[in-house]
Amino acid sequence: MTVSSENMSAVLPGAAKNAAGDKTVLLFDAAISLLQEGLPVHEIKMSDIARRAGIGKGTIYDYFESKEQLIHKAKIYAIDCLTDEVARAVGTKDDFGSKVHEFIISLTGKAAENGILFQSIAKHDVPAMLMQECSPQDDYRGIIEKWLVIVNGLVRSALTDGIIMREPNVYKTHVAVLSLVVTSFMYCRNPARYEDVTQEDMIKTATENFGKMLG
């Protein structure tokens, strides 16, 4: 997906977090923007990232040992920003249906704006985080904790609203959440394929299935 310079700041994950002009965030956003333009990692140079960030090339090595490390950290930072946005959106709602609605809209909407996030979430990162397939020292550990707070909040809401009668075990919870993510992304990845299904139809189906699977 190609992103024009005019709307770049709207989709870069660190744009709203970088009021202080943190150089690492500038570098993260620069790396993500280059990836969004379709450049494979092996073709991206440190000088490209530095130029896009408006930072001297030599300065990058004050923060990162290699291009690969920078890009890896940039993806993690992007997903962390997305996770914060999902948490905020879900937290503005009170009932189960509204919370799940916001979960789907915020997750799929922001990820779809940023193709790199979409690929990471759909293929590996969020499913792995939900299953806690990371060591305590892993870069994802902090994000895992945030996702667990979101998920536990959805479960509590389902209990409060009488969608489910008792707290589900960990396996049921993981399966239900992964199903919610997959169902949402399957539609958002190619909505034209499901031309007889509106976004609200998809959200309704995903919410109903999520509640059933938790129960």
PyMOL CGO cylinders between C-alpha atoms (Angstrom):
from pymol import cmd
from pymol.cgo import CYLINDER

trace = [
    CYLINDER, 0.00, 0.00, 0.00, 1.42, 3.39, -1.00, 0.3, 1, 1, 1, 1, 1, 1,
    CYLINDER, 1.42, 3.39, -1.00, 0.94, 6.25, 1.42, 0.3, 1, 1, 1, 1, 1, 1,
    CYLINDER, 0.94, 6.25, 1.42, 1.26, 9.83, 0.21, 0.3, 1, 1, 1, 1, 1, 1,
    CYLINDER, 1.26, 9.83, 0.21, 3.28, 12.38, 2.12, 0.3, 1, 1, 1, 1, 1, 1,
    CYLINDER, 3.28, 12.38, 2.12, 0.12, 14.41, 2.74, 0.3, 1, 1, 1, 1, 1, 1,
    CYLINDER, 0.12, 14.41, 2.74, -1.58, 11.76, 4.85, 0.3, 1, 1, 1, 1, 1, 1,
    CYLINDER, -1.58, 11.76, 4.85, 1.52, 10.02, 6.21, 0.3, 1, 1, 1, 1, 1, 1,
    CYLINDER, 1.52, 10.02, 6.21, 1.21, 11.48, 9.71, 0.3, 1, 1, 1, 1, 1, 1,
    CYLINDER, 1.21, 11.48, 9.71, -2.36, 10.23, 10.00, 0.3, 1, 1, 1, 1, 1, 1,
    CYLINDER, -2.36, 10.23, 10.00, -1.35, 6.59, 9.69, 0.3, 1, 1, 1, 1, 1, 1,
    CYLINDER, -1.35, 6.59, 9.69, 2.10, 6.49, 11.24, 0.3, 1, 1, 1, 1, 1, 1,
    CYLINDER, 2.10, 6.49, 11.24, 1.71, 4.91, 14.68, 0.3, 1, 1, 1, 1, 1, 1,
    CYLINDER, 1.71, 4.91, 14.68, 3.98, 7.29, 16.55, 0.3, 1, 1, 1, 1, 1, 1,
    CYLINDER, 3.98, 7.29, 16.55, 2.53, 10.53, 15.19, 0.3, 1, 1, 1, 1, 1, 1,
    CYLINDER, 2.53, 10.53, 15.19, 0.30, 11.14, 18.20, 0.3, 1, 1, 1, 1, 1, 1,
    CYLINDER, 0.30, 11.14, 18.20, 2.94, 10.04, 20.70, 0.3, 1, 1, 1, 1, 1, 1,
    CYLINDER, 2.94, 10.04, 20.70, 5.86, 12.14, 19.56, 0.3, 1, 1, 1, 1, 1, 1,
    CYLINDER, 5.86, 12.14, 19.56, 5.06, 15.62, 20.83, 0.3, 1, 1, 1, 1, 1, 1,
    CYLINDER, 5.06, 15.62, 20.83, 8.52, 15.81, 22.36, 0.3, 1, 1, 1, 1, 1, 1,
    CYLINDER, 8.52, 15.81, 22.36, 10.26, 14.94, 19.08, 0.3, 1, 1, 1, 1, 1, 1,
    CYLINDER, 10.26, 14.94, 19.08, 11.87, 11.75, 20.39, 0.3, 1, 1, 1, 1, 1, 1,
    CYLINDER, 11.87, 11.75, 20.39, 14.45, 10.72, 17.81, 0.3, 1, 1, 1, 1, 1, 1,
    CYLINDER, 14.45, 10.72, 17.81, 13.75, 7.01, 18.26, 0.3, 1, 1, 1, 1, 1, 1,
    CYLINDER, 13.75, 7.01, 18.26, 10.07, 7.60, 17.44, 0.3, 1, 1, 1, 1, 1, 1,
    CYLINDER, 10.07, 7.60, 17.44, 11.04, 9.65, 14.38, 0.3, 1, 1, 1, 1, 1, 1,
    CYLINDER, 11.04, 9.65, 14.38, 13.20, 6.74, 13.24, 0.3, 1, 1, 1, 1, 1, 1,
    CYLINDER, 13.20, 6.74, 13.24, 10.43, 4.21, 13.94, 0.3, 1, 1, 1, 1, 1, 1,
    CYLINDER, 10.43, 4.21, 13.94, 7.93, 6.19, 11.90, 0.3, 1, 1, 1, 1, 1, 1,
    CYLINDER, 7.93, 6.19, 11.90, 10.44, 6.66, 9.09, 0.3, 1, 1, 1, 1, 1, 1,
    CYLINDER, 10.44, 6.66, 9.09, 11.14, 2.92, 8.93, 0.3, 1, 1, 1, 1, 1, 1,
    CYLINDER, 11.14, 2.92, 8.93, 7.44, 2.03, 8.98, 0.3, 1, 1, 1, 1, 1, 1,
    CYLINDER, 7.44, 2.03, 8.98, 6.66, 4.59, 6.28, 0.3, 1, 1, 1, 1, 1, 1,
    CYLINDER, 6.66, 4.59, 6.28, 9.29, 3.06, 3.98, 0.3, 1, 1, 1, 1, 1, 1,
    CYLINDER, 9.29, 3.06, 3.98, 7.89, -0.41, 4.58, 0.3, 1, 1, 1, 1, 1, 1,
    CYLINDER, 7.89, -0.41, 4.58, 4.39, 0.89, 3.85, 0.3, 1, 1, 1, 1, 1, 1,
    CYLINDER, 4.39, 0.89, 3.85, 5.59, 2.07, 0.47, 0.3, 1, 1, 1, 1, 1, 1,
    CYLINDER, 5.59, 2.07, 0.47, 6.34, -1.52, -0.40, 0.3, 1, 1, 1, 1, 1, 1,
    CYLINDER, 6.34, -1.52, -0.40, 10.11, -1.52, -0.01, 0.3, 1, 1, 1, 1, 1, 1,
    CYLINDER, 10.11, -1.52, -0.01, 11.47, -4.89, 1.13, 0.3, 1, 1, 1, 1, 1, 1,
    CYLINDER, 11.47, -4.89, 1.13, 13.70, -4.79, 4.18, 0.3, 1, 1, 1, 1, 1, 1,
    CYLINDER, 13.70, -4.79, 4.18, 16.83, -5.74, 2.25, 0.3, 1, 1, 1, 1, 1, 1,
    CYLINDER, 16.83, -5.74, 2.25, 16.42, -2.73, -0.05, 0.3, 1, 1, 1, 1, 1, 1,
    CYLINDER, 16.42, -2.73, -0.05, 15.99, -0.19, 2.75, 0.3, 1, 1, 1, 1, 1, 1,
    CYLINDER, 15.99, -0.19, 2.75, 19.20, 1.53, 3.75, 0.3, 1, 1, 1, 1, 1, 1,
    CYLINDER, 19.20, 1.53, 3.75, 20.04, 3.27, 7.00, 0.3, 1, 1, 1, 1, 1, 1,
    CYLINDER, 20.04, 3.27, 7.00, 20.55, 6.43, 4.97, 0.3, 1, 1, 1, 1, 1, 1,
    CYLINDER, 20.55, 6.43, 4.97, 16.97, 6.12, 3.65, 0.3, 1, 1, 1, 1, 1, 1,
    CYLINDER, 16.97, 6.12, 3.65, 15.59, 5.90, 7.18, 0.3, 1, 1, 1, 1, 1, 1,
    CYLINDER, 15.59, 5.90, 7.18, 17.77, 8.78, 8.38, 0.3, 1, 1, 1, 1, 1, 1,
    CYLINDER, 17.77, 8.78, 8.38, 16.73, 10.99, 5.46, 0.3, 1, 1, 1, 1, 1, 1,
    CYLINDER, 16.73, 10.99, 5.46, 13.04, 10.24, 6.01, 0.3, 1, 1, 1, 1, 1, 1,
    CYLINDER, 13.04, 10.24, 6.01, 13.38, 10.96, 9.73, 0.3, 1, 1, 1, 1, 1, 1,
    CYLINDER, 13.38, 10.96, 9.73, 15.38, 14.13, 9.18, 0.3, 1, 1, 1, 1, 1, 1,
    CYLINDER, 15.38, 14.13, 9.18, 18.21, 12.78, 11.31, 0.3, 1, 1, 1, 1, 1, 1,
    CYLINDER, 18.21, 12.78, 11.31, 21.89, 12.33, 10.52, 0.3, 1, 1, 1, 1, 1, 1,
    CYLINDER, 21.89, 12.33, 10.52, 22.78, 8.78, 9.52, 0.3, 1, 1, 1, 1, 1, 1,
    CYLINDER, 22.78, 8.78, 9.52, 25.51, 8.53, 12.14, 0.3, 1, 1, 1, 1, 1, 1,
    CYLINDER, 25.51, 8.53, 12.14, 23.03, 9.43, 14.88, 0.3, 1, 1, 1, 1, 1, 1,
    CYLINDER, 23.03, 9.43, 14.88, 21.04, 6.23, 14.23, 0.3, 1, 1, 1, 1, 1, 1,
    CYLINDER, 21.04, 6.23, 14.23, 23.89, 4.14, 15.60, 0.3, 1, 1, 1, 1, 1, 1,
    CYLINDER, 23.89, 4.14, 15.60, 23.61, 5.98, 18.90, 0.3, 1, 1, 1, 1, 1, 1,
    CYLINDER, 23.61, 5.98, 18.90, 20.28, 4.17, 19.31, 0.3, 1, 1, 1, 1, 1, 1,
    CYLINDER, 20.28, 4.17, 19.31, 20.41, 0.98, 17.23, 0.3, 1, 1, 1, 1, 1, 1,
    CYLINDER, 20.41, 0.98, 17.23, 23.09, -1.54, 16.35, 0.3, 1, 1, 1, 1, 1, 1,
    CYLINDER, 23.09, -1.54, 16.35, 21.70, -2.38, 12.92, 0.3, 1, 1, 1, 1, 1, 1,
    CYLINDER, 21.70, -2.38, 12.92, 18.96, -1.69, 10.41, 0.3, 1, 1, 1, 1, 1, 1,
    CYLINDER, 18.96, -1.69, 10.41, 17.32, -5.00, 11.28, 0.3, 1, 1, 1, 1, 1, 1,
    CYLINDER, 17.32, -5.00, 11.28, 17.16, -4.12, 14.96, 0.3, 1, 1, 1, 1, 1, 1,
    CYLINDER, 17.16, -4.12, 14.96, 15.66, -0.71, 14.16, 0.3, 1, 1, 1, 1, 1, 1,
    CYLINDER, 15.66, -0.71, 14.16, 12.95, -2.17, 11.93, 0.3, 1, 1, 1, 1, 1, 1,
    CYLINDER, 12.95, -2.17, 11.93, 12.15, -4.90, 14.46, 0.3, 1, 1, 1, 1, 1, 1,
    CYLINDER, 12.15, -4.90, 14.46, 11.78, -2.29, 17.21, 0.3, 1, 1, 1, 1, 1, 1,
    CYLINDER, 11.78, -2.29, 17.21, 9.73, -0.07, 14.88, 0.3, 1, 1, 1, 1, 1, 1,
    CYLINDER, 9.73, -0.07, 14.88, 7.18, -2.82, 14.29, 0.3, 1, 1, 1, 1, 1, 1,
    CYLINDER, 7.18, -2.82, 14.29, 6.92, -3.48, 18.01, 0.3, 1, 1, 1, 1, 1, 1,
    CYLINDER, 6.92, -3.48, 18.01, 6.44, 0.20, 18.70, 0.3, 1, 1, 1, 1, 1, 1,
    CYLINDER, 6.44, 0.20, 18.70, 3.75, 0.40, 16.00, 0.3, 1, 1, 1, 1, 1, 1,
    CYLINDER, 3.75, 0.40, 16.00, 1.83, -2.50, 17.51, 0.3, 1, 1, 1, 1, 1, 1,
    CYLINDER, 1.83, -2.50, 17.51, 2.21, -0.99, 20.97, 0.3, 1, 1, 1, 1, 1, 1,
    CYLINDER, 2.21, -0.99, 20.97, 0.67, 2.27, 19.71, 0.3, 1, 1, 1, 1, 1, 1,
    CYLINDER, 0.67, 2.27, 19.71, -2.18, 0.33, 18.09, 0.3, 1, 1, 1, 1, 1, 1,
    CYLINDER, -2.18, 0.33, 18.09, -2.76, -1.60, 21.32, 0.3, 1, 1, 1, 1, 1, 1,
    CYLINDER, -2.76, -1.60, 21.32, -3.04, 1.65, 23.26, 0.3, 1, 1, 1, 1, 1, 1,
    CYLINDER, -3.04, 1.65, 23.26, -5.59, 2.97, 20.76, 0.3, 1, 1, 1, 1, 1, 1,
    CYLINDER, -5.59, 2.97, 20.76, -7.66, -0.21, 20.99, 0.3, 1, 1, 1, 1, 1, 1,
    CYLINDER, -7.66, -0.21, 20.99, -7.59, -0.05, 24.79, 0.3, 1, 1, 1, 1, 1, 1,
    CYLINDER, -7.59, -0.05, 24.79, -8.72, 3.57, 24.79, 0.3, 1, 1, 1, 1, 1, 1,
    CYLINDER, -8.72, 3.57, 24.79, -11.55, 2.90, 22.34, 0.3, 1, 1, 1, 1, 1, 1,
    CYLINDER, -11.55, 2.90, 22.34, -12.84, -0.13, 24.24, 0.3, 1, 1, 1, 1, 1, 1,
    CYLINDER, -12.84, -0.13, 24.24, -12.57, 1.75, 27.52, 0.3, 1, 1, 1, 1, 1, 1,
    CYLINDER, -12.57, 1.75, 27.52, -14.99, 4.46, 26.36, 0.3, 1, 1, 1, 1, 1, 1,
    CYLINDER, -14.99, 4.46, 26.36, -17.87, 1.96, 26.22, 0.3, 1, 1, 1, 1, 1, 1,
    CYLINDER, -17.87, 1.96, 26.22, -19.83, 0.33, 29.02, 0.3, 1, 1, 1, 1, 1, 1,
    CYLINDER, -19.83, 0.33, 29.02, -21.78, -2.64, 27.64, 0.3, 1, 1, 1, 1, 1, 1,
    CYLINDER, -21.78, -2.64, 27.64, -20.47, -5.83, 26.07, 0.3, 1, 1, 1, 1, 1, 1,
    CYLINDER, -20.47, -5.83, 26.07, -21.81, -5.22, 22.56, 0.3, 1, 1, 1, 1, 1, 1,
    CYLINDER, -21.81, -5.22, 22.56, -20.39, -1.69, 22.38, 0.3, 1, 1, 1, 1, 1, 1,
    CYLINDER, -20.39, -1.69, 22.38, -17.02, -2.80, 23.72, 0.3, 1, 1, 1, 1, 1, 1,
    CYLINDER, -17.02, -2.80, 23.72, -16.69, -5.56, 21.13, 0.3, 1, 1, 1, 1, 1, 1,
    CYLINDER, -16.69, -5.56, 21.13, -17.86, -3.15, 18.41, 0.3, 1, 1, 1, 1, 1, 1,
    CYLINDER, -17.86, -3.15, 18.41, -15.11, -0.68, 19.37, 0.3, 1, 1, 1, 1, 1, 1,
    CYLINDER, -15.11, -0.68, 19.37, -12.56, -3.48, 19.62, 0.3, 1, 1, 1, 1, 1, 1,
    CYLINDER, -12.56, -3.48, 19.62, -13.27, -4.53, 16.03, 0.3, 1, 1, 1, 1, 1, 1,
    CYLINDER, -13.27, -4.53, 16.03, -13.50, -1.02, 14.59, 0.3, 1, 1, 1, 1, 1, 1,
    CYLINDER, -13.50, -1.02, 14.59, -10.34, 0.29, 16.24, 0.3, 1, 1, 1, 1, 1, 1,
    CYLINDER, -10.34, 0.29, 16.24, -8.26, -2.83, 15.62, 0.3, 1, 1, 1, 1, 1, 1,
    CYLINDER, -8.26, -2.83, 15.62, -9.20, -3.39, 12.00, 0.3, 1, 1, 1, 1, 1, 1,
    CYLINDER, -9.20, -3.39, 12.00, -9.48, 0.29, 11.12, 0.3, 1, 1, 1, 1, 1, 1,
    CYLINDER, -9.48, 0.29, 11.12, -6.03, 1.33, 12.29, 0.3, 1, 1, 1, 1, 1, 1,
    CYLINDER, -6.03, 1.33, 12.29, -4.40, -1.85, 11.07, 0.3, 1, 1, 1, 1, 1, 1,
    CYLINDER, -4.40, -1.85, 11.07, -5.98, -1.49, 7.64, 0.3, 1, 1, 1, 1, 1, 1,
    CYLINDER, -5.98, -1.49, 7.64, -4.63, 2.07, 7.39, 0.3, 1, 1, 1, 1, 1, 1,
    CYLINDER, -4.63, 2.07, 7.39, -1.17, 0.68, 7.98, 0.3, 1, 1, 1, 1, 1, 1,
    CYLINDER, -1.17, 0.68, 7.98, -0.49, -2.32, 5.76, 0.3, 1, 1, 1, 1, 1, 1,
    CYLINDER, -0.49, -2.32, 5.76, 2.53, -3.41, 7.76, 0.3, 1, 1, 1, 1, 1, 1,
    CYLINDER, 2.53, -3.41, 7.76, 0.47, -3.61, 10.94, 0.3, 1, 1, 1, 1, 1, 1,
    CYLINDER, 0.47, -3.61, 10.94, -2.28, -5.48, 9.11, 0.3, 1, 1, 1, 1, 1, 1,
    CYLINDER, -2.28, -5.48, 9.11, 0.16, -8.14, 7.92, 0.3, 1, 1, 1, 1, 1, 1,
    CYLINDER, 0.16, -8.14, 7.92, 1.81, -8.49, 11.32, 0.3, 1, 1, 1, 1, 1, 1,
    CYLINDER, 1.81, -8.49, 11.32, -1.44, -8.78, 13.22, 0.3, 1, 1, 1, 1, 1, 1,
    CYLINDER, -1.44, -8.78, 13.22, -3.17, -11.08, 10.76, 0.3, 1, 1, 1, 1, 1, 1,
    CYLINDER, -3.17, -11.08, 10.76, -0.25, -13.46, 10.37, 0.3, 1, 1, 1, 1, 1, 1,
    CYLINDER, -0.25, -13.46, 10.37, 1.51, -13.65, 13.68, 0.3, 1, 1, 1, 1, 1, 1,
    CYLINDER, 1.51, -13.65, 13.68, 2.04, -10.90, 16.21, 0.3, 1, 1, 1, 1, 1, 1,
    CYLINDER, 2.04, -10.90, 16.21, -1.31, -10.47, 17.97, 0.3, 1, 1, 1, 1, 1, 1,
    CYLINDER, -1.31, -10.47, 17.97, -2.19, -14.21, 17.92, 0.3, 1, 1, 1, 1, 1, 1,
    CYLINDER, -2.19, -14.21, 17.92, 1.24, -14.94, 19.41, 0.3, 1, 1, 1, 1, 1, 1,
    CYLINDER, 1.24, -14.94, 19.41, 0.77, -12.25, 22.04, 0.3, 1, 1, 1, 1, 1, 1,
    CYLINDER, 0.77, -12.25, 22.04, -2.67, -13.51, 22.97, 0.3, 1, 1, 1, 1, 1, 1,
    CYLINDER, -2.67, -13.51, 22.97, -1.23, -16.98, 23.42, 0.3, 1, 1, 1, 1, 1, 1,
    CYLINDER, -1.23, -16.98, 23.42, 1.64, -15.42, 25.43, 0.3, 1, 1, 1, 1, 1, 1,
    CYLINDER, 1.64, -15.42, 25.43, 4.20, -17.16, 23.24, 0.3, 1, 1, 1, 1, 1, 1,
    CYLINDER, 4.20, -17.16, 23.24, 6.99, -14.87, 24.44, 0.3, 1, 1, 1, 1, 1, 1,
    CYLINDER, 6.99, -14.87, 24.44, 9.56, -15.05, 27.17, 0.3, 1, 1, 1, 1, 1, 1,
    CYLINDER, 9.56, -15.05, 27.17, 9.49, -12.54, 30.02, 0.3, 1, 1, 1, 1, 1, 1,
    CYLINDER, 9.49, -12.54, 30.02, 12.51, -10.83, 28.44, 0.3, 1, 1, 1, 1, 1, 1,
    CYLINDER, 12.51, -10.83, 28.44, 10.91, -10.59, 25.01, 0.3, 1, 1, 1, 1, 1, 1,
    CYLINDER, 10.91, -10.59, 25.01, 10.17, -7.18, 23.50, 0.3, 1, 1, 1, 1, 1, 1,
    CYLINDER, 10.17, -7.18, 23.50, 6.48, -8.10, 23.33, 0.3, 1, 1, 1, 1, 1, 1,
    CYLINDER, 6.48, -8.10, 23.33, 6.05, -8.69, 27.06, 0.3, 1, 1, 1, 1, 1, 1,
    CYLINDER, 6.05, -8.69, 27.06, 4.70, -5.23, 27.82, 0.3, 1, 1, 1, 1, 1, 1,
    CYLINDER, 4.70, -5.23, 27.82, 2.27, -5.41, 24.92, 0.3, 1, 1, 1, 1, 1, 1,
    CYLINDER, 2.27, -5.41, 24.92, 1.08, -8.83, 26.08, 0.3, 1, 1, 1, 1, 1, 1,
    CYLINDER, 1.08, -8.83, 26.08, 0.14, -7.35, 29.44, 0.3, 1, 1, 1, 1, 1, 1,
    CYLINDER, 0.14, -7.35, 29.44, -1.89, -4.63, 27.72, 0.3, 1, 1, 1, 1, 1, 1,
    CYLINDER, -1.89, -4.63, 27.72, -3.73, -7.15, 25.55, 0.3, 1, 1, 1, 1, 1, 1,
    CYLINDER, -3.73, -7.15, 25.55, -4.56, -9.25, 28.58, 0.3, 1, 1, 1, 1, 1, 1,
    CYLINDER, -4.56, -9.25, 28.58, -6.14, -6.19, 30.21, 0.3, 1, 1, 1, 1, 1, 1,
    CYLINDER, -6.14, -6.19, 30.21, -8.27, -5.60, 27.10, 0.3, 1, 1, 1, 1, 1, 1,
    CYLINDER, -8.27, -5.60, 27.10, -9.32, -9.24, 26.84, 0.3, 1, 1, 1, 1, 1, 1,
    CYLINDER, -9.32, -9.24, 26.84, -10.11, -9.55, 30.56, 0.3, 1, 1, 1, 1, 1, 1,
    CYLINDER, -10.11, -9.55, 30.56, -12.20, -6.40, 30.29, 0.3, 1, 1, 1, 1, 1, 1,
    CYLINDER, -12.20, -6.40, 30.29, -14.26, -7.94, 27.49, 0.3, 1, 1, 1, 1, 1, 1,
    CYLINDER, -14.26, -7.94, 27.49, -14.79, -11.09, 29.54, 0.3, 1, 1, 1, 1, 1, 1,
    CYLINDER, -14.79, -11.09, 29.54, -15.87, -9.11, 32.62, 0.3, 1, 1, 1, 1, 1, 1,
    CYLINDER, -15.87, -9.11, 32.62, -18.30, -7.15, 30.48, 0.3, 1, 1, 1, 1, 1, 1,
    CYLINDER, -18.30, -7.15, 30.48, -19.77, -10.38, 29.10, 0.3, 1, 1, 1, 1, 1, 1,
    CYLINDER, -19.77, -10.38, 29.10, -20.30, -11.60, 32.68, 0.3, 1, 1, 1, 1, 1, 1,
    CYLINDER, -20.30, -11.60, 32.68, -21.82, -8.32, 33.85, 0.3, 1, 1, 1, 1, 1, 1,
    CYLINDER, -21.82, -8.32, 33.85, -24.26, -8.17, 30.93, 0.3, 1, 1, 1, 1, 1, 1,
    CYLINDER, -24.26, -8.17, 30.93, -25.30, -11.80, 31.32, 0.3, 1, 1, 1, 1, 1, 1,
    CYLINDER, -25.30, -11.80, 31.32, -23.87, -12.86, 27.96, 0.3, 1, 1, 1, 1, 1, 1,
    CYLINDER, -23.87, -12.86, 27.96, -22.10, -15.67, 29.80, 0.3, 1, 1, 1, 1, 1, 1,
    CYLINDER, -22.10, -15.67, 29.80, -22.95, -17.14, 33.19, 0.3, 1, 1, 1, 1, 1, 1,
    CYLINDER, -22.95, -17.14, 33.19, -19.47, -18.03, 34.42, 0.3, 1, 1, 1, 1, 1, 1,
    CYLINDER, -19.47, -18.03, 34.42, -15.92, -17.01, 33.68, 0.3, 1, 1, 1, 1, 1, 1,
    CYLINDER, -15.92, -17.01, 33.68, -14.45, -19.03, 30.80, 0.3, 1, 1, 1, 1, 1, 1,
    CYLINDER, -14.45, -19.03, 30.80, -11.20, -20.91, 31.16, 0.3, 1, 1, 1, 1, 1, 1,
    CYLINDER, -11.20, -20.91, 31.16, -8.03, -19.66, 29.48, 0.3, 1, 1, 1, 1, 1, 1,
    CYLINDER, -8.03, -19.66, 29.48, -8.41, -21.96, 26.49, 0.3, 1, 1, 1, 1, 1, 1,
    CYLINDER, -8.41, -21.96, 26.49, -11.94, -20.79, 25.73, 0.3, 1, 1, 1, 1, 1, 1,
    CYLINDER, -11.94, -20.79, 25.73, -10.89, -17.19, 26.12, 0.3, 1, 1, 1, 1, 1, 1,
    CYLINDER, -10.89, -17.19, 26.12, -7.96, -17.53, 23.72, 0.3, 1, 1, 1, 1, 1, 1,
    CYLINDER, -7.96, -17.53, 23.72, -10.02, -19.38, 21.13, 0.3, 1, 1, 1, 1, 1, 1,
    CYLINDER, -10.02, -19.38, 21.13, -12.81, -16.81, 21.35, 0.3, 1, 1, 1, 1, 1, 1,
    CYLINDER, -12.81, -16.81, 21.35, -10.52, -13.81, 20.98, 0.3, 1, 1, 1, 1, 1, 1,
    CYLINDER, -10.52, -13.81, 20.98, -8.53, -15.35, 18.13, 0.3, 1, 1, 1, 1, 1, 1,
    CYLINDER, -8.53, -15.35, 18.13, -11.82, -16.14, 16.40, 0.3, 1, 1, 1, 1, 1, 1,
    CYLINDER, -11.82, -16.14, 16.40, -12.92, -12.52, 16.86, 0.3, 1, 1, 1, 1, 1, 1,
    CYLINDER, -12.92, -12.52, 16.86, -9.69, -11.22, 15.31, 0.3, 1, 1, 1, 1, 1, 1,
    CYLINDER, -9.69, -11.22, 15.31, -9.74, -13.70, 12.42, 0.3, 1, 1, 1, 1, 1, 1,
    CYLINDER, -9.74, -13.70, 12.42, -13.44, -13.14, 11.65, 0.3, 1, 1, 1, 1, 1, 1,
    CYLINDER, -13.44, -13.14, 11.65, -12.94, -9.38, 11.56, 0.3, 1, 1, 1, 1, 1, 1,
    CYLINDER, -12.94, -9.38, 11.56, -9.78, -9.47, 9.49, 0.3, 1, 1, 1, 1, 1, 1,
    CYLINDER, -9.78, -9.47, 9.49, -11.16, -11.99, 7.01, 0.3, 1, 1, 1, 1, 1, 1,
    CYLINDER, -11.16, -11.99, 7.01, -13.89, -9.51, 6.13, 0.3, 1, 1, 1, 1, 1, 1,
    CYLINDER, -13.89, -9.51, 6.13, -11.77, -6.36, 6.23, 0.3, 1, 1, 1, 1, 1, 1,
    CYLINDER, -11.77, -6.36, 6.23, -9.03, -7.90, 4.11, 0.3, 1, 1, 1, 1, 1, 1,
    CYLINDER, -9.03, -7.90, 4.11, -11.40, -8.33, 1.16, 0.3, 1, 1, 1, 1, 1, 1,
    CYLINDER, -11.40, -8.33, 1.16, -14.91, -6.89, 1.77, 0.3, 1, 1, 1, 1, 1, 1,
    CYLINDER, -14.91, -6.89, 1.77, -15.72, -7.05, -1.96, 0.3, 1, 1, 1, 1, 1, 1,
    CYLINDER, -15.72, -7.05, -1.96, -15.68, -10.82, -1.70, 0.3, 1, 1, 1, 1, 1, 1,
    CYLINDER, -15.68, -10.82, -1.70, -18.60, -10.59, 0.73, 0.3, 1, 1, 1, 1, 1, 1,
    CYLINDER, -18.60, -10.59, 0.73, -20.63, -8.03, -1.17, 0.3, 1, 1, 1, 1, 1, 1,
    CYLINDER, -20.63, -8.03, -1.17, -23.88, -9.13, 0.46, 0.3, 1, 1, 1, 1, 1, 1,
    CYLINDER, -23.88, -9.13, 0.46, -22.44, -8.52, 3.95, 0.3, 1, 1, 1, 1, 1, 1,
    CYLINDER, -22.44, -8.52, 3.95, -22.13, -5.01, 5.40, 0.3, 1, 1, 1, 1, 1, 1,
    CYLINDER, -22.13, -5.01, 5.40, -19.57, -4.03, 8.00, 0.3, 1, 1, 1, 1, 1, 1,
    CYLINDER, -19.57, -4.03, 8.00, -22.31, -3.92, 10.62, 0.3, 1, 1, 1, 1, 1, 1,
    CYLINDER, -22.31, -3.92, 10.62, -23.40, -7.44, 9.59, 0.3, 1, 1, 1, 1, 1, 1,
    CYLINDER, -23.40, -7.44, 9.59, -19.83, -8.60, 10.10, 0.3, 1, 1, 1, 1, 1, 1,
    CYLINDER, -19.83, -8.60, 10.10, -19.58, -6.93, 13.51, 0.3, 1, 1, 1, 1, 1, 1,
    CYLINDER, -19.58, -6.93, 13.51, -22.89, -8.43, 14.60, 0.3, 1, 1, 1, 1, 1, 1,
    CYLINDER, -22.89, -8.43, 14.60, -21.81, -11.92, 13.53, 0.3, 1, 1, 1, 1, 1, 1,
    CYLINDER, -21.81, -11.92, 13.53, -18.39, -11.56, 15.14, 0.3, 1, 1, 1, 1, 1, 1,
    CYLINDER, -18.39, -11.56, 15.14, -19.91, -10.30, 18.41, 0.3, 1, 1, 1, 1, 1, 1,
    CYLINDER, -19.91, -10.30, 18.41, -22.50, -13.08, 18.58, 0.3, 1, 1, 1, 1, 1, 1,
    CYLINDER, -22.50, -13.08, 18.58, -19.89, -15.75, 17.86, 0.3, 1, 1, 1, 1, 1, 1,
    CYLINDER, -19.89, -15.75, 17.86, -17.50, -14.25, 20.40, 0.3, 1, 1, 1, 1, 1, 1,
    CYLINDER, -17.50, -14.25, 20.40, -20.16, -14.40, 23.12, 0.3, 1, 1, 1, 1, 1, 1,
    CYLINDER, -20.16, -14.40, 23.12, -21.07, -18.00, 22.24, 0.3, 1, 1, 1, 1, 1, 1,
    CYLINDER, -21.07, -18.00, 22.24, -17.45, -19.12, 22.28, 0.3, 1, 1, 1, 1, 1, 1,
    CYLINDER, -17.45, -19.12, 22.28, -16.83, -17.50, 25.65, 0.3, 1, 1, 1, 1, 1, 1,
    CYLINDER, -16.83, -17.50, 25.65, -19.81, -19.39, 27.01, 0.3, 1, 1, 1, 1, 1, 1,
]
cmd.load_cgo(trace, "trace")
